[in-house]
């Protein structure tokens, strides 16, 4: 069975929304993805931080799949899990396994322009949801795929 899948760079989503001055209600966001885009599967790509297991359990309980990436911690104590490669590989894998009808990329990161161009070339419908306009990459804008800015839906998606 083919699917409409949302591929979500969790860090880009979280920090992009925070930079706009609000916090996302993840349950409302999951419903919005289903209702607005017909997303049957929403995958969060994120770094694995063992202390956050309760957050991960909550996200899974409200309908997200999570693909974890090992994290590294800098000398300054900042934890980072670089998910770009895994997200791109996951989209390509779903395409080649014929389980992708359409895709929704949730990120404003220009590193994803290559996979957006690939899906366009393969005639797979792709849309982008960028957490905010300020940090939307010019490379993604140049792909000429539909781009939705999350800030436009703040009333529906803001954590109360």
Backbone as a ProteinNet text record, in pm:
[ID]
protein_1_A
[PRIMARY]
XXXXXXXXXXXXXXXXXXXXXXXXXXXXXXXXXXXXXXXXXXXXXXXXXXXXXXXXXXXXXXXXXXXXXXXXXXXXXXXXXXXXXXXXXXXXXXXXXXXXXXXXXXXXXXXXXXXXXXXXXXXXXXXXXXXXXXXXXXXXXXXXXXXXXXXXXXXXXXXX
[TERTIARY]
84	0	88	52.6	130.2	80.1	169.7	138.7	177.1	113.8	160.2	232.5	362.1	446.1	505.2	502.1	568.9	703.7	807.7	944.7	981.1	1000.8	1012.7	1150.6	1224	1350.4	1310.1	1307.9	1251.3	1323	1453	1529.5	1499.5	1496	1466.2	1326.2	1230.9	1094.1	1088.7	1144.6	1138.3	1203.5	1326.3	1398.1	1344.6	1295.7	1235.9	1112.6	1028.9	909	947.8	1043.2	1087.1	1141.9	1213.7	1269.9	1160.3	1043.4	928.9	852.8	897.5	839.1	719.8	703.8	593.2	636.4	550.2	578.2	469.4	511.3	421.8	347.9	219.5	140.4	151.4	229.4	258.9	136.7	42.1	-80.7	-164	-180	-252.2	-179.7	-47.3	32.9	11.4	6.7	-14.6	-151.3	-253.4	-388	-389.6	-321.5	-314.1	-247.9	-141.5	-74.1	-169	-246	-341.4	-453.3	-512.7	-630.2	-596.4	-489.1	-454.3	-382.7	-299.5	-215.3	-240.9	-331.9	-358.7	-242.8	-162.2	-44.6	-89.2	-51	-83.9	26.6	148.2	261.3	345.6	373.9	456.8	580.1	696.4	820.3	904.1	934.7	1024.7	1166.5	1258.6	1399.5	1466	1524	1580.2	1695.5	1777.1	1885.9	1832	1895.8	1853.1	1923	1841.3	1890	1814.4	1882.8	1812.8	1723.2	1761.9	1679.6	1543.5	1526.1	1401.1	1302	1318.6	1234	1085.5	1049	906.7	850.2	930.3	888.4	869.9	963.4	953.4	829.1	801.5	681.6	555.2	551.8	436	418.3	525.8	517.1	467.2	514.1	467.1	320.2	277.7	138.6	39.8	86.5	-3.2	13.3	84.2	81.2	207.3	318.8	443.4	526	595	702.5	829.4	925.4	1050.2	1167	1252.7	1378.1	1489.6	1561.8	1664.4	1800.3	1876.8	2014.5	2100.7	2216.3	2305.4	2345.9	2369.3	2407	2553.1	2606.2	2738.8	2723.6	2807.4	2803.7	2935.1	2924.9	3043.5	3109.2	3228.9	3300.2	3218.3	3136.1	3052.2	2926.6	2907.1	2791.2	2667.4	2680.6	2567.1	2554.1	2433.1	2408.2	2352.7	2404.7	2361.7	2344.8	2237.4	2214	2185.9	2279.5	2263.6	2177.4	2055.2	1959.1	1945.1	2010.1	1988.7	2008.1	2118.3	2147.1	2043.2	2001.1	1901	1767	1729.9	1602.5	1605.8	1712	1725.6	1724.8	1800.9	1806.4	1669.7	1596.5	1464.5	1367.7	1371.4	1285.5	1322.8	1452.9	1497.2	1457.8	1473.8	1438	1288.4	1206	1061	1024.5	1092.1	1065.8	1099.1	1218.7	1261.7	1188.3	1129.2	1047.4	900.2	874	739.7	635.1	677	580.7	555.7	588.2	573.7	487.2	369.3	278.4	303.4	323.3	356.1	430.9	506.2	589.9	568.5	585.2	581.7	710.4	792.3	916.1	891.9	916.6	899.9	1038.6	1083.9	1214.9	1234.5	1319.7	1356.8	1501.6	1564.4	1707	1738.7	1828.9	1868.3	1938.9	1987.7	2053.4	1958.2	1829.7	1731.6	1694.5	1751.4	1710.4	1735.8	1841.3	1873.7	1762.8	1705.8	1600.7	1469.6	1446.3	1327.6	1337.1	1454.1	1474.6	1461.3	1511.9	1500.6	1353.5	1272.9	1131.2	1058.5	1092.6	1032.7	1064.8	1189.1	1235.6	1161.1	1126	1056.5	904.5	857.2	713.1	639	706.4	641.3	602.9	475	436.2	506.4	563.7	636.4	596.9	572.7	548.5	642.1	668.1	755.5	676.8	693.5	643.1	766.1	783.1	896.5	849.1	925.4	884.3	866	947.5	928.6	989.8	953.3	1000.2	1146	1185.5	1318.5	1429.8	1410.9	1516.1	1485.3	1401.8	1373.7	1485.7	1552.8	1667.3	1627.5	1712	1694.9	1698.9	1779.4	1786.9	1651.1	1577.7	1444.7	1347.3	1357.7	1270.6	1290.6	1413.4	1445.2	1392.6	1348.8	1295.1	1157.8	1094.3	961.4	855.1	865.1	757.3	675.8	551.5	470.6	536.5	544.2	601.9	498.6	472.8	379.7	463.1	435.7	506.6	420	476.8	401.1	343.9	414.7	367.2	225.8	185.9	52	-58.6	-20.5	-118.9	-99.8	-38.3	-3.9	-127.1	-241.4	-362.2	-406.5	-390.1	-430.3	-325.4	-199.2	-90.2	-11	-41	33.3	-7.7	93.2	65.4	-2.1	-114.2	-190.8	-132.3
-119.3	0	125	219.5	342.8	442	533.3	624.3	767.3	857.4	994.5	1004.6	1031.7	1027.5	1165.3	1204.7	1328	1290.1	1350.7	1331.4	1459.3	1447.6	1565.6	1571.9	1677	1705	1768.3	1687	1729.7	1851.1	1854.3	1967.1	2095.1	2085	2200.6	2253.3	2162.6	2200.4	2270.6	2208.5	2263.3	2401.8	2412.8	2539	2646.2	2605.1	2701.4	2766.9	2685.7	2738.1	2826.8	2780.7	2861	2996.4	2999.8	3126	3223	3169.6	3255.8	3295.4	3245	3287.8	3208.9	3085.6	3004.7	2859	2778.6	2636.3	2555.7	2448.5	2364.3	2264.3	2248.5	2142.1	2022.8	1923	1811	1726.3	1718.6	1642.7	1713.9	1845.4	1922.9	1918	1921.6	1916.7	1784.5	1674.8	1543.2	1538	1591.8	1595.6	1684	1797.4	1891	1824.1	1749.1	1678.1	1578.1	1508.5	1410.9	1480.5	1584.4	1648.6	1735.1	1811.3	1904.5	1836.7	1736.5	1677.1	1528.6	1468.1	1325.6	1237.7	1286.6	1211.7	1090.4	972.9	849.9	811.2	858.2	825.6	951.4	985.3	1102.3	1052.1	1073.2	1022.2	1138.5	1135	1232.8	1176.3	1252.7	1215	1298.4	1230.1	1304.3	1229.2	1305.6	1247.3	1176.8	1066.7	988.2	1038.2	1090.7	1135.6	1052.1	955.6	861	926.5	1043.7	1109.3	1153.7	1157.5	1206.3	1094.7	977.1	864.1	891.6	970.3	1000.6	1085	1179	1260.5	1170.6	1079.9	988.8	901.4	849.4	767.2	847.1	972.5	1058.2	1081	1115	1140.8	1017.5	900.2	777.4	751.4	784.6	760	849.4	963.3	1053.3	1039.8	935.6	902.1	923	950.5	967.3	839.3	812.5	715.1	796	737.4	808.4	726.1	790.6	729.7	805.9	734.1	796.7	796	896.8	911.4	921.8	853.7	871.9	1018.7	1062.8	1202.3	1212.3	1332.8	1365.2	1490.4	1502.4	1618.9	1694.6	1823.2	1906.4	1936.4	1992.9	2032.5	2132	2211.5	2312.1	2250.6	2121.2	2053.3	2053.1	2097.5	2101.4	1965.5	1906.5	1776.4	1795	1714.4	1725.9	1586.7	1569.6	1447.1	1487.9	1469.1	1512.9	1412.4	1451.7	1358.5	1370	1467.4	1493.9	1369.3	1299.6	1181.3	1072.7	1048.6	944.8	979.8	1107	1148.8	1130.7	1174.1	1159.6	1012	930.7	787.7	722.2	762.7	705.9	736.4	858.9	894.4	810	800.6	722.3	575.1	521.1	381.5	360.1	450.3	437.8	446.8	532.4	542.3	410.1	358.8	237.5	112.3	116.6	4.4	23.6	124.8	152.5	174.2	235.6	261.7	411.4	489.8	634.4	687	738.5	797.6	947.7	1011.3	1153.8	1180	1290.3	1320.6	1463.9	1480	1611.4	1623.2	1721.2	1745.2	1858.1	1832.9	1936.5	1981.6	2089.8	2148.3	2267.8	2358.8	2469.8	2459.4	2345.2	2322.8	2294.5	2372.5	2357.6	2227.1	2157	2028.3	1927.4	1951.6	1858	1887.6	1990.7	2024.4	1908.7	1829.5	1719.6	1614.4	1580.7	1478.9	1535.7	1664.6	1727.7	1721.9	1755.5	1749.5	1606	1509.3	1368.5	1327.7	1362.6	1325.5	1393.2	1519	1588.1	1512.9	1474.6	1401.6	1269.9	1206.7	1077.4	1093.3	1217.6	1246.8	1205.2	1217.6	1194.5	1331.9	1356	1486	1512	1630.6	1669.6	1811.7	1833.3	1966.9	1986.6	2112.2	2145.6	2227.1	2192.5	2275.5	2329.9	2460.6	2524.6	2583.1	2560.2	2613	2764.5	2836.9	2981.4	3032.6	3153.2	3211.7	3256.1	3304.3	3362.8	3262.8	3137	3037	2935.8	2974.1	2888.9	2907.6	2800.2	2805.9	2846.8	2928.4	2967.6	2844.4	2744.7	2621.9	2551	2551.1	2490.6	2576.1	2707.2	2795.4	2771.1	2749	2729.5	2598.2	2505.6	2378.8	2397.3	2510.8	2541.2	2437.8	2380	2295	2378.7	2339.8	2417	2420.3	2540.4	2559.2	2625.8	2563.3	2615.8	2663.1	2782.8	2837	2811.7	2741.9	2699.1	2815.9	2928.2	3045.5	3088	3057.5	3095.3	3018.8	2910.5	2825.2	2825.1	2930.5	2939.1	2922.9	2977.5	2968.3	2823.6	2738.8	2599.3	2512.3	2553.4	2463.6	2503.2	2619.2	2668.3	2592	2557	2493.3	2595.2	2554.6	2646.7	2652.6
0	0	0	-85	-91.1	13	49.8	158.8	128.1	200.8	210	343	334.9	454.4	482.2	610.7	654.2	713.5	659.9	708	782.8	912.9	999	1062.9	1032	1100.6	1233.4	1340	1467.9	1526.6	1515.6	1569.2	1491.4	1359.6	1276.5	1306.9	1326.4	1359.1	1494.6	1595.9	1731.8	1739.7	1689.2	1701.7	1606.9	1490.3	1398.3	1456.4	1521.4	1585.5	1704.1	1785.6	1900.5	1856.8	1745.3	1697.4	1653.9	1626.4	1595.4	1721.5	1836.8	1963.3	2013.1	1969.1	2019.3	2032.8	2095.6	2112.2	2043.2	1977.6	1900.2	1989	1963.7	2024.3	1928.7	1966.7	1876.2	1843.8	1936.2	1908.3	1801	1815.3	1713.9	1579.6	1584.2	1461.9	1389.1	1464.3	1401.2	1334.2	1401.1	1342.1	1217.6	1226.3	1113.5	993.5	1015.6	905.8	839.5	921.1	867.8	791.3	852.4	793.6	672.1	678.8	571.1	454.3	484.6	380.4	357	432.3	416.3	459.8	553.5	599.3	681.1	633.1	704.9	802.8	776.8	864.7	882.3	1007.3	1038.8	1113.8	1052.8	1110.2	1161.5	1289.8	1350.7	1347.6	1290.1	1289	1396.8	1496.7	1609.7	1674.2	1744.8	1821	1943.7	1980.6	2095.7	2221.9	2313.7	2444.1	2547.5	2613.3	2701.7	2806.7	2857.6	2960.5	2907.8	2775.2	2716.7	2683.1	2743	2703.8	2725.2	2825.8	2848.4	2734.3	2686.2	2571.3	2449.4	2426.8	2312	2322	2441.7	2460.7	2431.7	2478.3	2452.9	2302.4	2233.6	2089.3	2014.3	2053.2	1989.1	2021.5	2142	2181.7	2106.7	2053.8	1979.8	1828.4	1785.1	1643.6	1562.2	1626.1	1551.5	1555.5	1445.6	1444.8	1469.7	1537.7	1564.8	1512.5	1434	1391.3	1461.3	1544.7	1625.8	1557.8	1590.3	1544.3	1669.4	1671.7	1786	1798.1	1918.8	1941.2	1982.1	1964.6	2016.2	2101.8	2201.1	2288.5	2273.7	2246.9	2228.7	2363.2	2357.6	2480.1	2560.5	2490.3	2557.1	2618.5	2598	2656.3	2568.4	2444.1	2351.6	2281.7	2288.2	2227.5	2087	1992.4	1853.7	1794.2	1722.2	1645.7	1502.6	1413.9	1275.7	1199.8	1166.2	1108.4	956.9	896.3	753.7	667.3	686.5	605.3	622.1	746.1	771.5	708.6	715.9	657.9	505.7	443	297.3	257.6	330.3	300.5	319.1	420.5	445.4	331.3	281	166.6	45.1	16.1	-99.7	-85.1	35.8	62	39.3	93.8	74.5	-73	-148.1	-291.8	-360.7	-336	-405.1	-359.7	-240.6	-195.1	-232.6	-313.8	-366.4	-258.1	-148.2	-40.6	-23.2	-125.9	-115.8	-229.8	-193	-290.7	-302.6	-186.3	-182	-52.4	-52.6	63.1	109.4	239.2	301.1	382.1	348.2	421.1	519.3	647.7	748.9	791.7	729.2	756.5	663.6	706.2	619.4	574.1	601.7	580.3	433.5	378.3	238.7	207.4	308.7	284.5	220.5	229.5	174.3	29	-30.1	-167.4	-264.4	-240.2	-332.1	-334.9	-219	-216.6	-271	-251.7	-310.2	-463.1	-517.2	-662.8	-713.7	-637.6	-675	-686.3	-585.7	-588.4	-703.9	-730.2	-845.7	-975.1	-988.8	-1107.8	-1124.5	-1011.7	-1013.6	-1012.2	-1025.8	-1029.1	-902.9	-789	-659.9	-604.4	-579.7	-524	-390.8	-378.6	-258	-221	-92.7	-39.8	78.2	109.1	220.9	322.5	449	557.6	628.4	622.1	688.5	820.7	929.1	1059.1	1059.9	984.2	973.2	843	805.6	680.5	689.5	806.8	823.4	795.1	833.8	818.2	708	612.1	497.2	394.8	362.2	271.8	130	71	-69	-160	-123.3	-203.8	-209.6	-98.6	-100.1	-180.9	-167.4	-246.1	-395.6	-436.6	-579	-635.7	-550.8	-601	-666.5	-637.9	-692.7	-656.7	-537.2	-487.4	-389.8	-363.7	-268.8	-130.8	-72.7	60	149.1	262.3	361.2	480.6	528.2	644.6	767.7	864.3	981.7	1062	1064.6	1139.9	1098.8	976.4	929	1002.5	1071	1137.7	1288.6	1338	1480	1570.1	1527.9	1610.6	1632.1	1529.2	1538.4	1606.8	1598.7	1635.5	1759.5	1815.6	1932.2	2056.3	2137.4	2266.5	2356.7	2413.4	2499.1	2638.3
[MASK]
++++++++++++++++++++++++++++++++++++++++++++++++++++++++++++++++++++++++++++++++++++++++++++++++++++++++++++++++++++++++++++++++++++++++++++++++++++++++++++++++

